[in-house]
C-alpha cells in the first residue's frame, strides 16, 4: 500500500508546468531535491520537490525509476 506524503491536486500547475501544494510544515519537513509521494488515494505520483516558498511547495511528477535513482522508495516496516 502506498503512503502519500502530502495531499495535492495533481492537476494544479504553475506557469512553469510544475505542480503546487500548500503545506504548513513544508519548510521544516521537506527540502529541495526530496523525493515524495503526492496526490490523493487512487491518484498519486512520485514527485521531486523543486522549490519551497513558505508554505508553498513546487514539484514535478517523476517516474518510479527516477524516484528510485534519487531517493528511497520503500519505507521500513513498523515492528
Residue pairs with C-beta under 8 A, 6 or more apart in sequence:
2 37
2 44
3 37
3 75
4 37
4 38
4 39
4 40
4 41
4 44
5 36
5 37
5 38
6 21
6 23
6 36
6 38
6 57
7 21
7 38
7 39
7 40
8 19
8 20
8 21
8 38
8 39
8 40
8 47
8 59
9 21
9 40
10 19
10 38
10 39
10 43
10 44
10 45
10 61
12 19
12 20
12 21
13 19
13 20
14 20
14 58
16 58
17 60
18 50
18 51
18 58
18 59
18 60
19 38
19 47
19 58
19 59
19 60
19 61
20 56
20 57
20 58
21 38
21 56
21 57
21 59
22 55
22 56
22 57
23 29
23 30
23 55
23 56
23 57
24 55
26 52
26 54
26 55
26 56
26 57
27 52
27 54
27 55
30 36
30 49
30 52
30 57
31 49
31 52
32 49
32 50
32 51
32 52
33 48
33 49
33 70
34 48
34 49
34 71
35 46
35 47
35 48
35 49
35 62
35 67
35 70
35 71
35 72
35 73
36 46
36 47
36 49
36 59
37 44
37 45
37 46
37 47
38 44
38 45
38 47
38 59
39 45
45 61
45 62
46 61
46 62
46 63
46 64
46 66
46 67
46 73
47 59
47 60
47 61
47 62
48 59
48 60
48 62
48 66
48 67
48 70
49 57
49 58
49 59
50 58
50 59
50 60
51 57
51 58
52 58
62 70
64 73
67 73
